[in-house]
Amino acid sequence: MTEYDDEVMQQQEAIRKSGMTNMFNIQRVKKIAQEMGSDELVEFIDNNDSDAYMDMAEKAAERYR
């Protein structure tokens, strides 16, 4: 089971809850993260593939709902 940094998960969940974009649009999520100063999430997106992003997003949604 992969563990993800809590800060990354919180930043991703904040964007999801904002409703600003479809969370499957990873490049748009990255742009919003940059605008919000969510540097950890930007770095995560840059350094991981889409499968890792989707896994992290699913775990974040489960944790913060």
N, CA, C and O of each residue as an XYZ file, in Angstrom:
260
protein
N       0.838     -1.187      0.000
C       0.000      0.000      0.000
C       0.880      1.247      0.000
O       1.781      1.383      0.827
N       0.615      2.132     -0.913
C       1.406      3.350     -1.031
C       0.886      4.412     -0.078
O      -0.320      4.642      0.016
N       1.799      5.051      0.620
C       1.466      6.170      1.495
C       1.861      7.459      0.796
O       2.910      7.531      0.155
N       1.021      8.472      0.921
C       1.286      9.762      0.302
C       1.404     10.821      1.388
O       0.807     10.709      2.459
N       2.187     11.848      1.088
C       2.390     12.957      2.008
C       1.047     13.621      2.313
O       0.277     13.933      1.406
N       0.781     13.829      3.593
C      -0.487     14.417      4.014
C      -0.701     15.806      3.414
O      -1.824     16.159      3.053
N       0.350     16.582      3.306
C       0.247     17.939      2.732
C      -0.216     17.879      1.280
O      -1.066     18.666      0.864
N       0.338     16.953      0.514
C      -0.064     16.777     -0.892
C      -1.539     16.408     -0.967
O      -2.284     16.948     -1.786
N      -1.948     15.494     -0.115
C      -3.340     15.053     -0.129
C      -4.288     16.177      0.279
O      -5.362     16.316     -0.308
N      -3.919     16.970      1.259
C      -4.756     18.093      1.680
C      -4.872     19.132      0.571
O      -5.950     19.680      0.341
N      -3.771     19.402     -0.110
C      -3.793     20.378     -1.205
C      -4.671     19.893     -2.345
O      -5.439     20.669     -2.914
N      -4.563     18.625     -2.678
C      -5.378     18.057     -3.750
C      -6.847     18.106     -3.363
O      -7.696     18.445     -4.187
N      -7.146     17.776     -2.139
C      -8.538     17.761     -1.678
C      -9.124     19.172     -1.646
O     -10.309     19.350     -1.931
N      -8.326     20.166     -1.311
C      -8.803     21.556     -1.320
C      -9.227     21.970     -2.731
O     -10.233     22.658     -2.907
N      -8.465     21.553     -3.719
C      -8.830     21.871     -5.106
C     -10.100     21.123     -5.489
O     -10.988     21.693     -6.124
N     -10.195     19.864     -5.113
C     -11.397     19.097     -5.429
C     -12.633     19.752     -4.823
O     -13.651     19.916     -5.496
N     -12.540     20.125     -3.552
C     -13.675     20.732     -2.870
C     -14.033     22.098     -3.437
O     -15.180     22.530     -3.329
N     -13.061     22.785     -4.043
C     -13.339     24.106     -4.619
C     -14.243     24.010     -5.839
O     -14.933     24.971     -6.180
N     -14.243     22.849     -6.501
C     -15.055     22.678     -7.699
C     -14.535     23.426     -8.911
O     -15.262     23.597     -9.890
N     -13.296     23.874     -8.865
C     -12.728     24.698     -9.934
C     -12.427     23.929    -11.218
O     -12.324     24.529    -12.288
N     -12.286     22.607    -11.123
C     -11.945     21.829    -12.311
C     -12.355     20.375    -12.121
O     -12.600     19.913    -11.007
N     -12.421     19.685    -13.223
C     -12.574     18.237    -13.209
C     -11.240     17.673    -12.735
O     -10.200     17.982    -13.317
N     -11.256     16.863    -11.702
C     -10.011     16.375    -11.114
C      -9.261     15.399    -12.011
O      -8.109     15.069    -11.731
N      -9.895     14.930    -13.087
C      -9.198     14.091    -14.060
C      -8.310     14.929    -14.982
O      -7.435     14.386    -15.656
N      -8.527     16.240    -15.016
C      -7.718     17.146    -15.833
C      -6.492     17.537    -15.013
O      -6.451     18.602    -14.397
N      -5.516     16.671    -15.019
C      -4.355     16.816    -14.134
C      -3.580     18.097    -14.422
O      -3.094     18.739    -13.491
N      -3.457     18.477    -15.673
C      -2.717     19.707    -15.986
C      -3.440     20.943    -15.459
O      -2.799     21.903    -15.032
N      -4.768     20.922    -15.486
C      -5.546     22.034    -14.907
C      -5.403     22.025    -13.382
O      -5.281     23.084    -12.767
N      -5.417     20.847    -12.775
C      -5.190     20.748    -11.328
C      -3.828     21.343    -10.995
O      -3.694     22.088    -10.025
N      -2.827     21.017    -11.792
C      -1.474     21.551    -11.563
C      -1.462     23.073    -11.662
O      -0.834     23.739    -10.839
N      -2.145     23.630    -12.655
C      -2.184     25.091    -12.822
C      -2.858     25.748    -11.618
O      -2.364     26.751    -11.103
N      -3.969     25.194    -11.173
C      -4.649     25.734     -9.997
C      -3.755     25.619     -8.771
O      -3.678     26.549     -7.968
N      -3.077     24.481     -8.623
C      -2.155     24.299     -7.500
C      -1.058     25.356     -7.524
O      -0.695     25.894     -6.477
N      -0.529     25.659     -8.703
C       0.486     26.707     -8.811
C      -0.086     28.052     -8.375
O       0.563     28.794     -7.637
N      -1.285     28.364     -8.823
C      -1.930     29.630     -8.473
C      -2.212     29.731     -6.975
O      -2.181     30.822     -6.407
N      -2.483     28.599     -6.343
C      -2.795     28.570     -4.917
C      -1.550     28.459     -4.040
O      -1.645     28.512     -2.814
N      -0.389     28.305     -4.662
C       0.843     28.147     -3.895
C       1.001     26.761     -3.290
O       1.703     26.589     -2.293
N       0.351     25.779     -3.891
C       0.423     24.396     -3.409
C       1.612     23.691     -4.046
O       1.455     22.807     -4.889
N       2.792     24.099     -3.628
C       4.031     23.634     -4.254
C       4.242     22.129     -4.125
O       4.771     21.498     -5.040
N       3.839     21.553     -3.010
C       4.024     20.114     -2.819
C       3.203     19.313     -3.822
O       3.669     18.302     -4.348
N       1.982     19.767     -4.084
C       1.139     19.087     -5.064
C       1.707     19.245     -6.468
O       1.714     18.288     -7.243
N       2.179     20.428     -6.800
C       2.801     20.655     -8.115
C       3.983     19.706     -8.288
O       4.120     19.068     -9.332
N       4.827     19.612     -7.279
C       5.995     18.723     -7.344
C       5.558     17.263     -7.491
O       6.160     16.504     -8.250
N       4.508     16.876     -6.760
C       4.006     15.508     -6.865
C       3.552     15.222     -8.294
O       3.896     14.181     -8.854
N       2.791     16.123     -8.882
C       2.302     15.929    -10.256
C       3.472     15.846    -11.225
O       3.466     15.016    -12.135
N       4.473     16.695    -11.040
C       5.639     16.691    -11.933
C       6.447     15.395    -11.835
O       7.047     14.963    -12.819
N       6.463     14.778    -10.658
C       7.351     13.634    -10.411
C       6.672     12.273    -10.426
O       7.317     11.255    -10.174
N       5.362     12.244    -10.722
C       4.630     10.986    -10.718
C       3.757     10.872    -11.960
O       3.401     11.873    -12.582
N       3.423      9.643    -12.307
C       2.567      9.444    -13.480
C       1.096      9.604    -13.085
O       0.767      9.770    -11.911
N       0.230      9.552    -14.081
C      -1.194      9.781    -13.839
C      -1.803      8.702    -12.946
O      -2.734      8.984    -12.191
N      -1.295      7.478    -13.019
C      -1.815      6.418    -12.155
C      -1.544      6.725    -10.682
O      -2.411      6.510     -9.835
N      -0.355      7.223    -10.376
C      -0.023      7.584     -8.996
C      -0.881      8.759     -8.537
O      -1.339      8.786     -7.394
N      -1.101      9.732     -9.429
C      -1.961     10.869     -9.092
C      -3.375     10.390     -8.758
O      -3.948     10.806     -7.751
N      -3.935      9.525     -9.590
C      -5.298      9.057     -9.379
C      -5.397      8.234     -8.083
O      -6.391      8.334     -7.364
N      -4.391      7.438     -7.790
C      -4.377      6.670     -6.550
C      -4.338      7.611     -5.351
O      -5.082      7.422     -4.389
N      -3.482      8.614     -5.402
C      -3.383      9.582     -4.312
C      -4.701     10.332     -4.144
O      -5.160     10.536     -3.020
N      -5.314     10.745     -5.257
C      -6.564     11.505     -5.198
C      -7.681     10.673     -4.568
O      -8.480     11.184     -3.784
N      -7.728      9.407     -4.913
C      -8.736      8.512     -4.341
C      -8.538      8.371     -2.830
O      -9.502      8.413     -2.066
N      -7.298      8.206     -2.411
C      -7.004      8.078     -0.982
C      -7.311      9.383     -0.241
O      -7.795      9.353      0.891
N      -7.034     10.518     -0.870
C      -7.334     11.814     -0.254
C      -8.835     11.982     -0.070
O      -9.289     12.438      0.979
N      -9.599     11.615     -1.084
C     -11.057     11.735     -0.998
C     -11.604     10.864      0.127
O     -12.501     11.277      0.862
N     -11.059      9.657      0.256
C     -11.500      8.755      1.324
C     -11.154      9.325      2.701
O     -11.950      9.240      3.636
N      -9.975      9.896      2.813
C      -9.497     10.391      4.107
C     -10.223     11.659      4.550
O     -10.504     11.827      5.736
N     -10.528     12.546      3.617
C     -11.031     13.869      3.990
C     -12.516     14.081      3.771
O     -13.001     15.198      3.951
N     -13.247     13.063      3.395
C     -14.708     13.216      3.244
C     -15.378     13.189      4.578
O     -16.601     13.303      4.656
